[in-house]
Amino acid sequence: MRIAIIATGSRGDVQPYVALGKGLKAVGYIVRLITHENFADLVRSHGLEFCPIRGNVQAFMEDPKTRQVLESGNFFAINAHTAKASKSMAIDWAKDSFTACRNIDLLIVGVGGLFLSMALAEKLNLPLLHAYIFPFTPTKAFPAVLFPQFISKLGGAVNRLSHHLFRQIMWQGSRAGDALARQQVLNLPTAPFFGSYNSPLFQRYPVLYGLSPSVIAQPLDWKQTHLTGYWFLDEAPDWTPPAALLEFLERGDPPVFIGFGSMVNRNPEETAELVLRALQLTGQRAILQSGWNGLRKDDLPDTVCLVDSIPHSWLFPRVAMVVHHGGAGTTAAGLRAGIPAIVIPFFGDQPFWGQRLATLGVASAPIPRKKLTANRLAAAIYRVLNDQDMRRRAAELGAKIRAEDGVTKAVAIVQKLEKRSFH
């Protein structure tokens, strides 16, 4: 069986689907990943077919206008900005994806690329399997990731409504681009005004979640869903750490890791100064990850090591704690390593994960990026490093997550569905 996976977004959005694709390839499927052109090396290094869609997501994230919108933390402004960019690329993305999907037997998609995938599945009469890395199925158990978690006190009906509102925000921001792709590339009728959430394309097959049931217990009203465990992608077998990093790790106690992934800062020097002041206040050694133009500092003390892209699967077990933005991928990697965290959410699903880790007792209360100061960060670092109960809970949760094999479980579900439904 030939499988295509559409995954768009930052590296943290794409990497779990590379892991899933690698697992599917290992049991004999032909797997191609359809994603942004700047992820070619990542996809090919793990033996998957790479089918690019035009556009460089890293360049988009580093654009000054994008940085300004992202730093506002206003999801509606962010959604409008990304929707405008997506509309301008909709025709190209549809052409690229249509070509890549012509000879496949199954299409797998997450939230990134969801509506394009639904149009492709409709046009090509393909089975479409939904595979998500954050909650997207309506439930009464908790609010949608976009909404403040305190609204859960208002009751299950409000929680469920928040998920439908979140779905509409995603769809309405994509509707104009979707219409262009349908009309000018796929020769399909325009999708319904409120989207195709009630379509058989949404309901025919089970939904896979690359999430640990130890982190989010499966809600009772989630029917036809599988929480398989996280889809982790470990470093390549021939990967070797930089010598300077190894020397730094061996020189003292495990350091604090601080990095904000693909989140960009209009003033990376200012962010670096804030972080360095917090470290000076606590006397901690640290590894700073520069990310996509995120942190830069030319003159660092010898207690700080600046790195670019280091596999979290290798690095996190060697540090004392993780300070990060709350992206789904970084969150999962920190949990698997069994170390506590401080989450500095910027936008989107990041506040949800920050609050979830705090509720589990494996992180301090999240500090929104706009409220981050050196004193607040220093206080949180001191609190987390000295909270032995938190460290114990993080270690116990890490052991549970390491015992799960999300990719293997997800692949087994696909194999079962193939025998029953995909022919």
ZANU-78170 format. One line per field, with one value per residue (C-alpha): residue number from 1; x, y, z; residue in one letter. Coordinates in pm, whole numbers, plus 50000, padded with zeros to 5 digits. Layout:
<atoms>
resi [NUM:...] .
xx [X:...] .
yy [Y:...] .
zz [Z:...] .
resn [A:...] .
</atoms>
This chain:
<atoms>
resi [1:2:3:4:5:6:7:8:9:10:11:12:13:14:15:16:17:18:19:20:21:22:23:24:25:26:27:28:29:30:31:32:33:34:35:36:37:38:39:40:41:42:43:44:45:46:47:48:49:50:51:52:53:54:55:56:57:58:59:60:61:62:63:64:65:66:67:68:69:70:71:72:73:74:75:76:77:78:79:80:81:82:83:84:85:86:87:88:89:90:91:92:93:94:95:96:97:98:99:100:101:102:103:104:105:106:107:108:109:110:111:112:113:114:115:116:117:118:119:120:121:122:123:124:125:126:127:128:129:130:131:132:133:134:135:136:137:138:139:140:141:142:143:144:145:146:147:148:149:150:151:152:153:154:155:156:157:158:159:160:161:162:163:164:165:166:167:168:169:170:171:172:173:174:175:176:177:178:179:180:181:182:183:184:185:186:187:188:189:190:191:192:193:194:195:196:197:198:199:200:201:202:203:204:205:206:207:208:209:210:211:212:213:214:215:216:217:218:219:220:221:222:223:224:225:226:227:228:229:230:231:232:233:234:235:236:237:238:239:240:241:242:243:244:245:246:247:248:249:250:251:252:253:254:255:256:257:258:259:260:261:262:263:264:265:266:267:268:269:270:271:272:273:274:275:276:277:278:279:280:281:282:283:284:285:286:287:288:289:290:291:292:293:294:295:296:297:298:299:300:301:302:303:304:305:306:307:308:309:310:311:312:313:314:315:316:317:318:319:320:321:322:323:324:325:326:327:328:329:330:331:332:333:334:335:336:337:338:339:340:341:342:343:344:345:346:347:348:349:350:351:352:353:354:355:356:357:358:359:360:361:362:363:364:365:366:367:368:369:370:371:372:373:374:375:376:377:378:379:380:381:382:383:384:385:386:387:388:389:390:391:392:393:394:395:396:397:398:399:400:401:402:403:404:405:406:407:408:409:410:411:412:413:414:415:416:417:418:419:420:421:422:423] .
xx [50000:50122:50066:50101:50122:50058:50225:50268:50396:50714:50958:50771:50454:50625:50864:50601:50469:50820:50833:50494:50598:50922:50724:50489:50783:50943:50650:50659:50447:50569:50551:50588:50574:50425:50561:50746:51056:51288:51226:51379:51685:51479:51242:51502:51743:51484:51428:51092:50994:50992:50732:50773:50502:50628:50724:50976:50808:51127:51155:50789:50841:51142:50966:50946:50568:50522:50746:50541:50213:50349:50484:50137:50017:49675:49556:49296:49559:49797:49526:49435:49801:49867:49533:49634:49966:49795:49548:49832:49990:49669:49685:50052:50000:49701:49895:50195:49986:49755:50056:50200:49872:49771:49898:49852:49611:49578:49614:49706:49682:49691:49549:49816:49696:49361:49129:49353:49363:48986:48960:49223:49049:48721:48875:49078:48832:49099:49052:49154:49292:49306:49614:49656:49919:49692:49323:49096:48797:48508:48466:48295:48603:48810:48809:48972:49342:49272:49054:49154:49129:48937:48621:48601:48435:48136:48049:48081:47851:48071:48380:48227:48116:48471:48596:48336:48432:48800:48720:48530:48814:49050:48809:48696:49059:49124:48795:48900:49217:49028:48775:49052:49216:48887:48783:49109:49301:49072:48753:48541:48239:48302:48289:47995:48012:48065:48309:48296:48319:48004:48133:48206:48565:48571:48382:48448:48766:48906:49115:49474:49631:50008:49953:50020:49715:49928:49925:49567:49325:49093:48757:48454:48287:48580:48447:48652:48974:49306:49561:49855:50134:50369:50531:50895:51170:51510:51836:51988:52229:52525:52451:52729:52706:52937:53260:53210:52871:53010:53291:53045:52821:53117:53249:52984:52639:52353:52259:51923:51805:51639:51500:51189:51197:51074:50932:51101:51185:51209:51490:51683:51962:51713:51572:51922:51999:51682:51771:52131:52020:51789:52074:52305:52045:52018:52384:52286:52474:52265:52239:52066:51916:51924:51630:51510:51676:51549:51846:52181:52464:52822:52988:52860:53000:53167:52863:52647:52668:52484:52367:52163:51967:52036:51806:51597:51600:51976:52003:51710:51812:52139:51990:51828:51516:51371:51251:51056:50766:50520:50516:50368:50694:50920:50663:50658:51038:51073:50812:50980:51312:51148:51258:51050:50977:50896:50670:50682:50385:50367:50032:49813:49815:50118:49919:49719:50033:50181:49871:49852:50208:50138:49821:50021:50264:50568:50610:50569:50275:50332:50468:50325:50600:50467:50496:50842:51102:51442:51314:51012:51223:51485:51220:51066:51404:51488:51146:51153:51512:51442:51100:51184:50820:50797:51118:50986:50654:50839:51063:50763:50571:50878:50907:50543:50589:50910:50721:50471:50544:50310:50444:50415:50061:49958:50108:49919:49593:49668:49745:49417:49224:49395:49267:48917:48852:49107:49036] .
yy [50000:50347:50610:50988:51202:51575:51768:52145:52393:52421:52137:52040:52004:51794:51570:51340:51257:51170:50928:50782:50752:50581:50327:50261:50217:49967:49725:49747:50043:50293:50628:50979:51294:51607:51908:52240:52250:52332:51989:51791:51677:51580:51363:51201:51128:50887:50706:50854:50991:51370:51563:51939:52198:52538:52785:52792:52797:52906:53212:53291:53267:53496:53763:54088:54113:53753:53814:54115:53925:53621:53834:53987:53645:53727:53404:53578:53812:53520:53315:53603:53656:53288:53258:53543:53374:53037:53190:53327:52979:52774:52710:52611:52383:52219:52161:52017:51792:51678:51559:51382:51203:51073:50716:50655:50433:50617:50978:51065:51419:51621:51967:52122:52062:51926:52107:52056:51685:51667:51822:51583:51281:51395:51449:51126:50911:50833:50703:50981:50898:51182:51174:51460:51569:51796:51758:51845:51618:51789:51672:51772:51674:51990:52306:52337:52418:52773:52859:52935:52618:52789:52782:52410:52526:52637:52278:52012:52178:52489:52274:52100:52431:52566:52281:52359:52727:52636:52423:52711:52956:52716:52660:53018:53129:52868:52887:53141:52951:52622:52763:52874:52530:52353:52579:52639:52315:52032:52125:52060:52242:52488:52331:52418:52754:52585:52332:51958:51843:51632:51474:51100:51208:51313:51021:50709:50597:50617:50916:50858:51076:51085:51161:50971:50856:50926:51295:51326:51057:50959:51136:50910:51088:51032:50745:50592:50748:50596:50763:50560:50731:50992:50955:51011:51052:50973:51107:50936:50651:50837:51163:51284:51574:51873:51835:52170:52057:51728:51911:52155:51874:51691:52002:52026:51936:51884:52227:52391:52382:52698:52715:52838:52619:52791:53086:53402:53722:54065:54138:53816:54001:54139:53791:53653:53927:53845:53476:53544:53771:53496:53243:53481:53521:53144:53056:52784:52646:52641:52535:52797:52690:52961:52825:53017:53350:53326:53364:53518:53622:53675:53703:53427:53331:52991:52869:52895:52696:52815:52544:52542:52229:51936:51630:51653:51274:51291:51616:51622:51315:51499:51821:51905:52075:52229:52586:52596:52750:52465:52332:51984:51822:51985:51915:51546:51522:51679:51447:51139:51245:51249:51602:51896:52204:52572:52662:53009:52995:53231:53143:52866:52533:52630:52771:52446:52234:52469:52436:52062:52008:52224:52024:51701:51846:51820:52192:52528:52750:52871:53224:53383:53522:53877:53855:53699:53886:53787:53778:53563:53319:53302:53236:52959:52795:52798:52658:52374:52267:52244:52075:51710:51598:51758:51588:51253:51297:51393:51086:50856:51004:50978:50607:50551:50740:50554:50227:50329:50278:50516:50459:50080:50105:50354:50135:49831:50026:50122:49758:49645:49911:49816:49461:49577:49907:50049:49832] .
zz [50000:49911:50177:50162:50474:50454:50737:50742:50999:51204:51262:51578:51368:51101:51296:51458:51110:50994:51288:51193:50830:50929:51130:50839:50602:50841:50795:50417:50314:50056:50235:50102:50310:50157:50340:50307:50090:50383:50544:50256:50454:50758:50554:50328:50614:50751:50424:50324:49985:49996:49799:49850:49860:49761:50031:50314:50654:50828:50606:50672:51050:51034:50827:51033:50991:51106:51408:51507:51482:51669:51953:52000:52117:51966:51808:51593:51448:51400:51232:51000:50906:50834:50650:50418:50348:50296:50051:49841:49830:49807:49434:49439:49740:49574:49250:49434:49658:49378:49179:49485:49567:49224:49268:49642:49835:50169:50278:50639:50773:51094:51152:50927:50570:50691:50452:50151:50233:50251:49906:49767:49923:49770:49427:49417:49614:49873:50226:50465:50808:51062:51286:51535:51786:51992:52087:51796:51860:52045:52404:52725:52927:52870:52657:52316:52316:52200:52499:52861:53064:53345:53131:53216:53539:53328:53244:52977:52725:52722:52679:52379:52229:52256:52036:51769:51784:51750:51445:51290:51353:51174:50886:50829:50814:50545:50354:50089:49999:50000:49755:49518:49530:49467:49181:48997:49055:49162:48976:49285:49424:49706:50053:50282:50461:50799:50660:50605:50965:50923:50603:50589:50523:50889:51036:50829:51004:51357:51462:51573:51841:51885:52254:52573:52772:53079:52984:52857:52966:52682:52728:52754:52462:52225:52017:51738:51868:51970:52199:52082:52273:52131:51788:51872:51614:51760:51624:51323:51412:51262:51446:51676:51924:51888:52081:52255:52386:52516:52692:52849:52979:53131:53302:53574:53703:53455:53318:53256:52895:52762:52410:52232:51924:51609:51802:51684:51868:51710:51955:52020:52200:52451:52512:52561:52815:53009:53018:53119:53406:53533:53519:53702:53977:54020:53962:53716:53420:53104:52743:52527:52196:51934:51734:51431:51498:51854:52089:51998:52225:52114:52454:52680:53022:53044:53241:52927:52604:52292:52050:51733:51651:51885:51895:52210:52241:52299:52494:52736:52941:53010:53153:53487:53355:53038:52985:52659:52467:52514:52160:52140:52026:52285:52555:52464:52452:52796:52942:52796:52948:53291:53383:53509:53301:53292:53001:52845:52603:52306:52143:52001:52185:52395:52694:52694:52728:52988:53202:53146:53272:53576:53649:53625:53879:53653:53578:53744:53651:53293:53241:52923:52703:52731:53111:53121:53327:53457:53815:53729:53533:53809:54074:53863:53797:54167:54259:54005:54075:54447:54429:54492:54464:54120:54012:54136:53950:53631:53657:53713:53421:53200:53278:53176:52849:52763:52811:52543:52175:52000:51650:51671:51805:51535:51263:51395:51372:51011:50929:51081:50892:50568:50594:50679:50506:50265:49960] .
resn [M:R:I:A:I:I:A:T:G:S:R:G:D:V:Q:P:Y:V:A:L:G:K:G:L:K:A:V:G:Y:I:V:R:L:I:T:H:E:N:F:A:D:L:V:R:S:H:G:L:E:F:C:P:I:R:G:N:V:Q:A:F:M:E:D:P:K:T:R:Q:V:L:E:S:G:N:F:F:A:I:N:A:H:T:A:K:A:S:K:S:M:A:I:D:W:A:K:D:S:F:T:A:C:R:N:I:D:L:L:I:V:G:V:G:G:L:F:L:S:M:A:L:A:E:K:L:N:L:P:L:L:H:A:Y:I:F:P:F:T:P:T:K:A:F:P:A:V:L:F:P:Q:F:I:S:K:L:G:G:A:V:N:R:L:S:H:H:L:F:R:Q:I:M:W:Q:G:S:R:A:G:D:A:L:A:R:Q:Q:V:L:N:L:P:T:A:P:F:F:G:S:Y:N:S:P:L:F:Q:R:Y:P:V:L:Y:G:L:S:P:S:V:I:A:Q:P:L:D:W:K:Q:T:H:L:T:G:Y:W:F:L:D:E:A:P:D:W:T:P:P:A:A:L:L:E:F:L:E:R:G:D:P:P:V:F:I:G:F:G:S:M:V:N:R:N:P:E:E:T:A:E:L:V:L:R:A:L:Q:L:T:G:Q:R:A:I:L:Q:S:G:W:N:G:L:R:K:D:D:L:P:D:T:V:C:L:V:D:S:I:P:H:S:W:L:F:P:R:V:A:M:V:V:H:H:G:G:A:G:T:T:A:A:G:L:R:A:G:I:P:A:I:V:I:P:F:F:G:D:Q:P:F:W:G:Q:R:L:A:T:L:G:V:A:S:A:P:I:P:R:K:K:L:T:A:N:R:L:A:A:A:I:Y:R:V:L:N:D:Q:D:M:R:R:R:A:A:E:L:G:A:K:I:R:A:E:D:G:V:T:K:A:V:A:I:V:Q:K:L:E:K:R:S:F:H] .
</atoms>
